[in-house]
Amino acid sequence: MSDEPQAVPRFEWKPLTRPGCRGVETRLLLARDELVLAMLRFKPGATIDEHAADHPVDVVCLEGTGFVSLQGRIHRFTAGQSMVWPPGQLHRLWTDRHQMLTLMAERP
């Protein structure tokens, strides 16, 4: 660990190229063994494919509105809300006609 400021791993926005995703950009803020922080920016009609992670994931809606699902249960997701996705559980984020900005905190 350094006692000086470090560069953010990927501060610029880049398209999320994961298969099954469209209209989502990502910005990687922190990548450590114990914690990964990233922002995801969703255009109207954007989606991330339904998938599971082998570790817990916290997602926070910072701006806008969209939808979040966990194990097939769908919820509207708006600014100021958060959700935890437990390991091994199918989850997804998407938007309809609105934009959304989220913060993801993963604990591999």
Helices and strands as residue ranges (DSSP letters): E 10-15, E 22-31, E 36-47, E 57-70, E 73-78, E 82-85, E 91-94, E 100-106
